[in-house]
Amino acid sequence: MRTNDLLARLPKVDLHLHLDGSVKPETILELALEQGIKLPVYDTDGLIPHMRVTDNCGSLIEYLGKFDFTTRFLQTGTALERVAYEVVEQSVEHNCRYVEVRFAPQLHRNAGLTLEETFHHVIEGLKRAQRDYGTRFGVIAICMRNHPCEDNLEVIEAAAAFVGKGVVAVDLAGDEASYPPEFFREVFARSHILGIPVTIHAGEAAGAVNVYEAVTHLGATRIGHGVRLRENAAILAMIKDRRIPLEMCPISNIQTKAVASWDVYPIREYMDQGLIVTINTDNPSVSGTNITNEYRALADRFAFTTPELVKLIMNGVEAAFMDESDKVMFRQEMEAELNSLGVYN
């Protein structure tokens, strides 16, 4: 079997996948017409530059600017449900068996939706996709770094009502360099009182100390990105010892300049040091990627072998925010499918 064929056929998981970074240009066009929102152009190819970065993207801030465009169209329950469904639909094309879709509820309330309604519609879209495609899902609710504490606490409280009904964790995202994690201790203290697992974007646009803070004071049991972890050997050792998985997103990590180039991307180094690394897409539409493409980048640029790619996939299975009984079943399903391809032993 040719490598590209195998990469496409491997069953995969995607643990770091943003709803508003996964909207198809044709969906934007249709939603704009339905909602009466003016567009800069009215063809799908012409919309792509408004919602996708190029290789010349200069920073995380520039990257995040693309969301100002896409979120305008995601202010109704119908739109949220449709895009959630399509996230799974696109993932299924790349043999993704489990997705954790994250979104920031407060960013979808400009037309009057309540927080509870945003959760309801995203979960309904994902449930419908699961019925149609069989792909399991979890929802991660994002608190935004530039939002007031009160808004973020509202997200935590609303998320708690949907734990066991689709929500699996809460997150912190946005401009990491301007809003370090220590600003949010009160917010995530509430998540622990309510028993909601935590993942935090950290070590992407700022240094390893943010990873330390996210784990030790915000209680993160997974880290989004963590690319700059290697800047501090002691903190890296702590992450290894505590077995904190990293949600790495290779193509977006290059685009946001979390690292300068592929030549210094630390994934091989992290694997060799025994860190738990998972591979994810981050924002398929904004980055112009998909989960197969992420694995292809590792095979092509770092000569990752098939067993190494399988290890990364199974790391994702183990790191999933999933009930242990469900995970046992899912693990068996993934192992059986990998076995059928002759790549698991």
C-alpha positions in Angstrom: 0.0 0.0 0.0 1.5 3.4 -1.0 2.2 5.8 1.9 -0.4 8.3 0.8 -3.1 5.7 0.5 -2.3 4.4 4.0 -2.3 7.9 5.5 -5.8 8.4 4.1 -7.0 5.1 5.4 -5.6 5.2 8.9 -8.4 5.8 11.5 -7.7 9.1 13.3 -8.8 11.4 16.1 -8.7 15.2 16.3 -8.7 16.6 19.8 -8.0 20.3 18.9 -10.5 21.5 16.4 -12.2 24.9 16.4 -15.7 25.2 15.2 -15.3 28.7 13.8 -12.1 27.8 12.1 -13.7 24.9 10.2 -16.4 26.8 8.2 -16.4 26.0 4.5 -16.4 29.0 2.1 -19.5 27.6 0.3 -21.3 27.5 3.7 -20.3 31.2 4.4 -21.8 32.1 1.0 -25.1 30.4 1.7 -25.3 31.7 5.3 -24.6 35.2 4.2 -27.4 35.0 1.6 -29.8 33.5 4.1 -29.0 36.0 6.8 -28.7 39.1 4.6 -25.1 39.8 5.5 -23.1 41.6 2.8 -20.0 39.8 1.5 -16.9 41.3 0.0 -17.3 38.9 -2.9 -19.9 36.3 -3.9 -17.9 33.3 -5.1 -16.3 30.7 -2.9 -12.8 31.1 -4.3 -12.9 34.8 -3.7 -13.9 34.2 -0.1 -10.9 32.0 0.7 -8.5 34.9 1.3 -10.9 36.4 3.9 -10.9 33.2 5.9 -7.6 31.5 5.3 -4.0 32.6 6.1 -1.1 32.3 3.7 2.5 31.2 4.3 3.2 34.9 5.0 1.1 35.0 8.2 3.2 37.0 10.7 1.8 36.0 14.1 -0.9 34.4 16.2 -2.7 37.8 16.3 -2.8 38.0 12.5 -4.0 34.4 12.4 -6.8 35.0 14.9 -8.0 37.9 12.8 -9.6 35.5 10.3 -12.1 34.6 13.0 -13.6 38.1 13.0 -14.8 37.2 9.5 -16.2 33.7 10.1 -18.0 34.3 13.4 -20.2 36.9 11.9 -22.1 34.1 10.2 -22.4 31.9 13.2 -24.9 33.9 15.3 -28.0 31.7 14.9 -28.9 28.3 16.1 -29.4 27.0 12.6 -26.0 28.2 11.5 -24.2 26.7 14.6 -26.0 23.4 14.1 -25.1 23.3 10.4 -21.4 24.1 10.9 -21.1 21.6 13.7 -22.5 18.9 11.5 -20.2 19.9 8.7 -17.1 19.7 11.0 -17.8 16.0 11.4 -18.7 15.6 7.7 -15.3 17.0 6.7 -13.5 14.9 9.4 -15.1 11.7 8.2 -13.6 12.3 4.7 -10.3 11.7 6.4 -11.3 8.7 8.4 -11.6 10.6 11.7 -13.3 8.4 14.3 -13.5 10.9 17.1 -13.5 14.7 17.2 -13.4 17.1 20.1 -14.9 20.3 18.7 -14.2 23.5 20.7 -16.1 26.8 20.5 -16.4 30.0 22.5 -20.1 30.4 23.3 -19.9 34.1 24.1 -18.8 34.8 20.5 -22.1 33.5 19.1 -24.6 35.7 21.0 -24.7 38.8 18.9 -28.1 38.0 17.5 -29.6 37.2 21.0 -28.8 33.5 21.5 -28.4 32.5 25.2 -25.3 30.6 26.3 -27.5 27.5 26.7 -28.9 27.8 23.2 -25.4 27.9 21.7 -24.4 24.7 23.5 -27.7 23.1 22.5 -27.3 23.8 18.8 -23.7 22.8 18.5 -24.4 19.5 20.3 -27.4 18.8 18.2 -25.4 19.3 15.0 -22.8 16.9 16.3 -25.3 14.4 17.5 -27.0 14.4 14.0 -23.6 13.8 12.4 -22.9 11.0 14.8 -26.1 9.3 13.8 -25.3 9.7 10.1 -21.6 8.8 10.2 -20.9 7.0 13.5 -18.2 9.5 14.5 -18.0 10.0 18.2 -17.6 13.6 19.5 -17.0 15.8 22.6 -17.5 19.5 23.0 -15.0 21.8 24.6 -16.2 25.2 25.8 -13.7 28.0 25.3 -13.2 31.0 27.7 -11.7 33.9 25.8 -8.6 35.6 27.1 -9.9 39.1 26.2 -13.3 38.6 27.9 -14.1 39.8 31.4 -14.0 37.3 34.2 -17.8 37.4 34.6 -18.3 36.4 31.0 -15.9 33.5 31.4 -17.5 32.3 34.6 -20.8 32.3 32.8 -19.3 29.9 30.2 -18.1 27.6 32.9 -21.5 27.5 34.6 -23.3 26.9 31.3 -20.9 24.2 30.3 -21.5 22.4 33.6 -25.1 21.9 32.7 -24.1 20.0 29.5 -21.4 17.8 31.0 -22.5 14.2 30.3 -24.7 15.6 27.4 -21.9 16.4 25.0 -19.5 18.8 26.9 -16.3 17.1 27.9 -14.0 20.0 29.0 -13.4 23.7 29.1 -10.5 25.7 27.5 -8.8 29.1 27.4 -7.9 30.6 24.0 -7.0 33.9 22.4 -4.1 36.3 22.6 -1.8 34.3 24.9 1.0 36.9 25.0 -1.2 39.7 26.2 -3.4 37.7 28.6 -1.2 35.2 30.5 -2.9 32.3 32.2 -2.5 33.6 35.8 -5.2 36.1 35.0 -7.7 33.3 34.9 -7.2 31.4 38.1 -10.6 32.3 39.5 -12.4 31.1 36.3 -10.8 27.7 36.3 -11.0 27.3 40.0 -14.8 27.2 39.3 -14.4 24.5 36.7 -12.7 22.3 39.3 -15.4 22.9 41.8 -17.9 21.8 39.1 -15.8 18.8 38.1 -15.1 19.9 34.5 -11.8 18.8 32.9 -9.5 21.6 31.6 -7.3 22.0 28.6 -5.4 25.3 28.1 -3.9 26.9 25.0 -0.3 27.5 26.3 3.3 27.6 25.1 2.1 28.8 21.6 2.6 32.6 21.5 4.4 32.8 24.8 6.9 30.7 26.7 7.0 27.5 28.8 6.2 29.4 32.0 2.6 29.6 30.7 2.5 25.8 30.4 3.6 25.6 34.0 0.9 28.0 35.2 -1.8 26.3 33.1 -1.0 22.9 34.8 -0.2 24.0 38.3 -2.7 26.8 38.9 -5.4 26.3 36.3 -5.4 22.5 36.6 -5.0 21.7 32.9 -4.7 18.0 32.2 -3.9 18.6 28.6 -2.1 21.5 26.9 -3.1 23.1 23.6 0.1 23.3 21.4 2.9 23.5 24.0 5.4 24.1 21.2 7.6 26.4 23.3 7.8 23.9 26.2 11.4 23.1 25.3 12.5 26.6 26.3 12.5 25.3 29.9 13.9 21.9 30.7 12.5 21.7 34.2 8.9 22.5 33.0 9.3 20.0 30.1 10.3 17.3 32.7 7.3 18.2 34.8 5.0 17.7 31.8 6.6 14.4 31.0 6.4 13.2 34.6 2.8 14.2 35.0 2.0 12.6 31.6 0.2 15.7 30.3 -0.7 15.3 26.7 0.2 18.0 24.2 -2.4 18.9 21.5 0.1 19.8 18.7 -1.2 21.2 15.4 1.8 21.2 13.1 0.6 23.3 10.2 -1.0 26.1 12.3 2.0 26.1 14.6 4.2 27.0 11.6 1.6 29.6 10.3 1.3 31.4 13.7 5.1 31.6 14.0 4.9 29.6 17.3 8.1 28.2 15.7 10.2 29.9 13.1 10.2 27.0 10.6 9.8 23.3 10.1 13.5 22.9 10.7 13.1 23.7 14.3 9.6 22.2 14.9 10.1 20.2 18.1 7.8 17.2 17.6 10.6 14.7 17.0 12.5 16.0 20.0 9.3 15.8 22.2 8.6 12.2 21.0 12.2 11.1 21.7 12.0 12.6 25.2 8.9 10.6 26.0 6.3 13.4 26.0 2.7 12.4 25.0 2.1 14.1 21.7 -1.2 14.1 19.8 -1.7 15.5 16.3 -4.6 17.7 15.4 -5.8 20.2 12.8 -6.6 23.3 14.9 -8.6 25.2 12.2 -8.9 23.3 8.9 -10.4 26.2 7.0 -8.2 29.0 8.4 -5.0 26.8 7.9 -6.1 25.1 4.7 -5.5 21.7 6.2 -7.0 18.4 7.2 -6.0 15.6 9.6 -4.5 13.5 6.8 -2.4 16.4 5.7 -1.1 16.9 9.3 0.1 13.3 9.3 1.5 13.6 5.8 3.6 16.6 6.9 5.2 14.5 9.7 5.9 11.6 7.3 7.4 13.9 4.6 9.3 16.4 6.7 10.4 14.3 9.7 10.4 10.7 8.2 8.0 9.5 10.8 7.5 5.8 10.2 4.1 4.1 10.1 4.5 2.7 13.6 5.3 6.2 14.9 2.2 7.6 13.2 0.1 4.9 14.7 1.6 5.7 18.1 0.5 9.4 17.7 -3.0 8.2 16.7 -3.3 6.0 19.8 -1.9 8.8 22.0 -4.9 10.8 20.8 -7.2 7.9 21.8 -5.7 7.7 25.3 -5.8 11.5 25.7 -9.4 11.9 24.7 -11.8 13.4 27.3 -13.9 10.4 27.2 -15.5 8.2 30.0 -13.3 5.3 30.7 -16.0 2.7 29.7 -16.5 4.4 26.4 -12.7 4.7 25.9 -12.2 1.0 26.4 -14.7 0.3 23.6 -13.3 3.0 21.4 -9.7 1.8 21.9 -10.7 -1.7 20.9 -12.4 -0.4 17.8 -9.4 1.6 16.8 -7.0 -1.3 17.4 -9.1 -3.6 15.3 -9.2 -1.1 12.4 -5.5 -0.6 12.6 -5.0 -4.3 12.7 -7.1 -4.7 9.6 -4.6 -2.4 7.8 -1.7 -4.5 9.1 -0.1 -1.6 11.1 -0.9 -2.5 14.7 0.6 -5.2 16.9 
